[in-house]
């Protein structure tokens, strides 16, 4: 049958004759050149009723145009579709990857404990910085006095063995009562939390909690798990529902991590001689506020899921542990001086 070949090397068309056998096509150009092309290298291109187009994998710009029906076209796969063997191989690989994701999720800590320290800080830091910027919508509150006060508190809460990675605290101008530890040693404190805290000891308890998350590499472990689980759920359910399902899954997995962060926070505060009473008081107030708001209406529900207890799930057991430690605390000193505490409170409220 007659055809026209575009070889992709020039704009010229090359008249040709095409013969079909069991293995592929033999294309004989009118200038004497002949080539046999296996079906495995061929694919159906964008055809119209008046023409059929065949393309080839090993020459992206090559085109064979035939101006008549081609009964053997069913033997050629559609361009963009993988050959069956390749599809099976990719499917098996994808199934293995999904299986690995769920093994990591189901086995939890052990594999994550091994994997998290292997990710370098230089990889994690920009991820945490990007999330921090998004949380604060780019509006980070900073003053020399306020930042110095937070740095001094950070030094007091420094673990005896040192930080596992550099730590940076950002205060963002967001009304939500929350604080988060992010990958790369980033801790974000929302101004709403500072406004709700009545003393520097209350803020110190929250920071000690988030610092323990950093020390235990919880944000990195969460990142590993979320990337796998949310990625799979997004492919299965679509981007938005998959993301929410994955985040809900992570929330359900976080209670043990929160208890561990409480325990670590109490240790850090004991070493720094800061009373856990502030942490207990703040925890109790947030529990009361959360219980009053949850379930009233849509606006209250949205407010509740942006609260401290939504990402730091609370219960009476955790409060009892913190309260018991507060009653047993020995001689303590305020987490900050009055001047430092005032400087932190003014970080988002100072006049430029």
Residue pairs with C-beta under 8 A, 6 or more apart in sequence:
1 17
1 18
1 19
1 66
1 68
1 70
2 15
2 16
2 17
2 18
2 66
2 67
2 68
3 15
3 16
3 17
3 18
3 27
3 64
3 65
3 66
3 67
4 13
4 14
4 15
4 16
4 64
4 65
4 67
5 13
5 14
5 15
5 16
5 27
5 29
5 62
5 63
5 64
5 65
6 12
6 13
6 14
6 61
6 62
6 63
6 65
7 14
7 59
7 61
7 62
8 59
8 60
8 61
8 62
8 63
9 61
14 29
14 30
14 31
15 29
15 30
16 27
16 28
16 29
16 30
16 64
17 27
17 28
17 30
18 25
18 26
18 27
18 28
18 64
18 66
19 25
19 26
19 28
20 26
20 72
23 36
23 38
23 39
24 36
24 37
24 38
24 39
24 40
24 41
24 42
25 36
25 37
25 39
25 42
25 54
25 64
26 34
26 35
26 36
26 37
27 34
27 35
27 36
27 37
27 64
28 34
37 56
39 75
39 76
40 83
41 56
41 57
41 58
42 54
42 55
42 56
42 57
42 76
42 77
43 54
43 55
43 56
43 57
43 76
43 77
43 78
43 79
43 80
43 81
44 52
44 53
44 54
44 55
44 73
44 76
44 77
44 78
44 79
45 53
45 54
45 55
45 63
45 79
46 53
46 79
47 53
50 67
51 65
51 66
51 67
52 65
52 66
52 67
52 68
52 69
52 70
52 73
53 63
53 64
53 65
53 66
54 63
54 64
54 65
54 66
54 76
55 62
55 63
55 64
55 79
56 62
56 64
77 83
81 87
82 90
98 232
100 228
101 228
101 229
101 231
101 232
103 111
104 111
104 112
104 115
104 224
104 225
104 228
105 225
105 228
105 229
105 249
105 253
108 253
109 221
112 221
112 224
112 225
113 221
115 221
115 224
116 217
116 220
116 221
116 224
117 164
117 217
119 220
119 224
121 165
121 166
121 184
121 185
124 165
124 183
124 184
124 185
124 219
124 220
124 223
125 166
125 183
125 184
125 185
125 186
126 184
127 182
127 183
127 184
127 223
128 182
128 183
128 184
128 185
128 186
128 219
129 184
129 186
131 182
131 183
131 186
132 140
132 170
132 172
132 182
132 186
132 188
133 140
135 172
135 174
135 180
135 188
135 190
136 170
136 172
136 173
136 174
136 188
137 172
137 174
139 172
139 173
140 170
140 171
140 172
140 173
141 171
141 172
141 173
141 191
141 347
141 348
142 170
142 171
142 347
143 343
143 346
143 347
143 350
145 340
145 343
145 346
146 171
146 343
146 344
146 346
146 347
147 347
148 340
148 343
149 336
149 340
149 341
149 343
149 344
150 169
150 171
150 344
151 169
152 336
152 340
153 200
153 203
153 204
153 207
153 335
153 336
153 340
154 167
154 169
154 207
154 211
156 204
156 272
156 274
156 335
157 204
157 207
157 208
157 211
157 268
157 269
157 272
157 274
159 211
159 215
159 268
159 271
160 271
163 185
163 211
163 214
163 215
164 214
164 215
164 217
165 184
165 185
165 214
166 185
167 185
167 187
167 211
167 214
168 185
168 186
168 187
169 187
169 188
169 189
169 207
170 186
170 187
170 188
170 189
171 188
171 189
171 190
171 191
171 194
171 344
171 347
171 348
172 188
172 189
172 190
172 191
173 191
173 348
174 190
174 191
174 192
175 190
175 191
175 192
176 190
176 192
176 193
176 303
176 306
176 307
177 190
177 192
177 193
177 196
177 286
177 289
177 306
177 307
177 308
178 190
178 192
178 193
178 306
178 307
178 308
178 310
178 311
179 187
179 188
179 189
179 190
179 193
179 206
179 207
179 209
179 210
179 308
180 187
180 188
180 210
180 311
181 187
181 210
181 211
181 213
181 214
181 218
181 219
182 188
182 219
183 219
183 220
183 223
184 219
185 214
187 207
187 210
187 211
187 214
189 203
189 206
189 207
191 347
191 348
193 203
193 206
193 308
194 203
194 344
194 345
194 347
194 348
195 345
196 282
196 285
196 286
197 203
197 206
197 278
197 282
198 281
198 282
199 278
199 281
199 334
199 335
199 341
200 278
200 334
200 335
200 336
200 340
200 341
200 344
201 274
201 275
201 277
201 278
201 279
201 334
201 335
202 278
202 279
202 281
202 282
203 278
203 335
203 336
203 344
204 269
204 272
204 274
204 278
204 279
204 335
204 336
205 265
205 269
205 274
205 276
205 278
205 279
205 280
205 282
205 283
205 322
206 279
206 282
206 308
208 264
208 265
208 266
208 268
208 269
208 272
208 274
208 279
209 261
209 262
209 264
209 265
209 279
209 312
210 261
211 264
211 265
211 268
212 260
212 261
212 262
212 263
212 264
212 265
212 268
213 219
213 257
213 261
215 264
216 257
216 260
216 261
216 264
218 257
218 260
218 261
222 250
222 254
225 250
225 253
226 246
226 247
226 250
229 246
229 249
229 250
230 242
230 243
230 245
230 246
230 247
232 242
233 241
233 242
233 243
233 245
233 246
233 249
234 242
234 243
234 246
235 242
236 242
237 245
251 310
251 311
251 313
254 311
254 313
255 313
258 312
258 313
258 318
259 318
259 321
261 312
262 318
262 321
262 322
263 321
265 276
265 279
266 276
266 279
266 321
266 322
266 325
269 275
269 276
269 279
270 276
270 325
270 329
272 335
273 330
273 331
273 332
273 333
274 332
274 333
274 334
274 335
275 326
275 329
275 332
276 322
276 325
276 326
276 329
277 326
277 329
278 335
279 322
279 326
280 319
280 322
280 323
280 326
283 314
283 318
283 319
283 322
284 319
284 323
286 307
286 308
286 309
286 314
287 309
287 314
287 319
289 307
290 304
290 307
290 309
290 310
290 314
293 300
293 301
293 303
293 304
293 307
294 300
294 301
294 304
295 301
304 310
336 344
